[in-house]
Amino acid sequence: MNPRWIVWAVMPVLLLVLYGCPKKKPATTPEDLNVETTTVTQPTTTTPTQEVTPTEAEVDNDPTEDRLMSDDMQEVNDELRRRGFSPDIYFLYDEDSLSEESRERLARNADLLKSAPQFSITIEGHADERGTNEYNLALGERRATATRDYLNSLGVPSERVRTLSYGEERPVCTEVAESCWSQNRRAHMVITGRSNVG
């Protein structure tokens, strides 16, 4: 039997199976159906409301809230800095005596500390990296003590002031240059808690 003849005989049957007979049109047109339609209204879009937070100036002007009354010492320190408190004074190389600029900063700090007698302060003495660890610890202690003594002379009670020395262990700048070393020769003052004096 010739294979071509078989293909020609099977082809019409295959086409009939694949495509079939055309479908009948529905007896009922869509207009005749009882379908109830409703128009859905599009929801109106509103712009999202933004949460309004008071600006820092508005918060600061609130007479009922004094940030110095906070239990968070970081917030207290930030508020004192905002009011003019200088957290750092600087020293010359291998010196523990106060410069005129340091005395002016400490005078402002003393006024702020006297107006807020509820706080105690820690004075950290620091040195640059030159010298031995032992020498720099002693130098840092002398710088912290000189700072404390000057605050005491301006009326800040010694019971409110604690000193400690870090020597060269906590530099704010680590480059090997005088511009960096001069930033590390300092006494750093920070409010660390509530005072029993006042």
RAMOSUL-V423031 format. One line per field, one symbol per residue. phi: phi as a letter, one per 30 degrees, with the letter a starting at -180 (. if undefined). A space follows every 50 residues. Layout:
# RAMOSUL-V423031
phi=???
This chain:
# RAMOSUL-V423031
phi=.dddddddddedddddddchdddddddcdedddccccbccddddccdddc dccdddddddddddbcdddddddddddddddddjdcdbbcbdehcbdddd dddddddddddddddbddccbccccbbdddjdeddddddddddddddddd dddcjddddcbccabchcdbdcbcdcadddeddddacccbdcldcddk
